[in-house]
Amino acid sequence: MNTLQPITVLGAGISGLTTAVRLIESGHPVRILAKEPPEQTASAVAAAIWFPYEAEPVEQANRWSAKSFRTFQKLAGLPGTGVRMMDFLVLTRSGMDNSWKDELPDGAVRPARPEELPTGYEMGYIAKVPLAETQIYLPYLMERFRKAGGELVVQEVKDVESLLQGGRIIVNCTGLGSRELFGDETVYPIRGQVVKVKKTRPVQSMVDSMNKGRLAYIIERSDCIVLGGTDYDNDYNRKPTQADTDTILARCRQLEERLGAPVVLQALAGLRPKRPAIRCEKEEGRNIIHNYGHGGAGFTVSWGCADEVRAAIILIARQ
Ligand SMILES: Cc1cc2nc3c(=O)[nH]c(=O)nc-3n(C[C@H](O)[C@H](O)[C@H](O)COP(=O)(O)OP(=O)(O)OC[C@H]3O[C@@H](n4cnc5c(N)ncnc54)[C@H](O)[C@@H]3O)c2cc1C
């Protein structure tokens, strides 16, 4: 008989799935309740490259990111995960916070050579980082969870008290949903749009996230190239717009001329759940552990945060 407490995970985005996998593989009976299935979440829109963008506090986010990096590195060697390591050029300038690289394994990052930089840029790093192709990675996590005996029920949760009965523990991974479900007004959307274009020749994957309102990135996937992006605070529009598509194409073509005149396959928009500080902690007085507010880094911090949730659950068991 399983003697570990049963757990209900709320949410089936990257945070909910990763946490559910971590907990069920530690021996807990786990079920997921989610308003939307994985393929309809913000997580399914993500690029989803390892890079701690819009995730705070920076030091803590860097630690969770570095932990996740190591787990992703292992997944990259396994078939069917959709994870692989790729060279990623991070454009930057002196005086900017580049501490994201400090906790990575030796040899993972090097300064970019001048000829590797796009015109007009003076500084960058080439990092070998994990890329999780969401269309493969989210189903992979879901399958891993199901194989371990987990169940996903698609349903909106409106009241958490009833879910705590019978000694159940709740793990809240509802992202932006925490605004309504837990009354957290500090979590807000940063709307992001991506444009998937046809892959015709190799391009350099890269990001310029130096200036608010001027975000640009290029991520080469196995089946397409993902171009981004936008970073609009408090914009709840989940539909892509033609104006954003045009802006994204123009910015990315400036960065990488090998894009040529790209053929657009699809445009998607999603809402990054941003919070002044990622909330990954047990609530005072109730067996609810929160794991949300990861901004533009939900994939990047996912395994580190899942481990933090697991540690909080071990503490509950000892009480
Ligand atoms: C354009 C774009 C590009 C991005 N690129 C990257 C990237 O390259 N790297 C990276 O690390 N991150 C990236 N991100 C950020 C990343 O996608 C988010 O940080 C991540 O998706 C957050 O995941 P989550 O599981 O916390 O939330 P979500 O994916 O939003 O999932 C929330 C889940 O909670 C459920 N839910 C909400 N309310 C309720 C309720 N009341 N009852 C039941 N269920 C509920 C939802 O239905 C959903 O299943 C990007 C995001 C966008 C939009």
The ligand as an ORCA input file, in Angstrom:
! r2SCAN-3c Opt
* xyz 0 1
  C       5.911     33.551    -26.683
  C       6.513     32.888    -25.479
  C       7.803     32.402    -25.538
  C       8.378     31.797    -24.419
  N       9.643     31.280    -24.519
  C      10.186     30.659    -23.448
  C      11.480     30.091    -23.549
  O      12.126     30.121    -24.608
  N      11.998     29.486    -22.429
  C      11.318     29.409    -21.261
  O      11.841     28.863    -20.290
  N      10.085     29.953    -21.156
  C       9.506     30.584    -22.207
  N       8.281     31.141    -22.102
  C       7.638     31.219    -20.776
  C       6.921     29.963    -20.432
  O       6.102     29.580    -21.500
  C       6.077     30.190    -19.156
  O       6.915     30.613    -18.110
  C       5.410     28.890    -18.798
  O       4.564     28.500    -19.848
  C       4.636     28.954    -17.509
  O       4.159     27.655    -17.316
  P       3.069     27.300    -16.250
  O       2.887     25.817    -16.302
  O       3.428     27.909    -14.948
  O       1.756     28.054    -16.766
  P       0.811     27.735    -18.010
  O       1.536     27.110    -19.134
  O       0.066     28.994    -18.264
  O      -0.192     26.637    -17.444
  C      -1.122     26.954    -16.445
  C      -2.044     25.763    -16.250
  O      -2.930     26.051    -15.157
  C      -4.266     25.810    -15.574
  N      -5.197     26.605    -14.776
  C      -5.270     27.956    -14.627
  N      -6.272     28.285    -13.793
  C      -6.848     27.117    -13.400
  C      -7.930     26.784    -12.539
  N      -8.656     27.717    -11.908
  N      -8.259     25.465    -12.379
  C      -7.548     24.506    -13.013
  N      -6.515     24.768    -13.824
  C      -6.166     26.054    -14.011
  C      -4.247     26.165    -17.052
  O      -5.383     25.643    -17.708
  C      -2.946     25.471    -17.453
  O      -3.165     24.088    -17.600
  C       7.650     31.708    -23.212
  C       6.336     32.171    -23.170
  C       5.761     32.762    -24.288
  C       4.333     33.221    -24.219
*
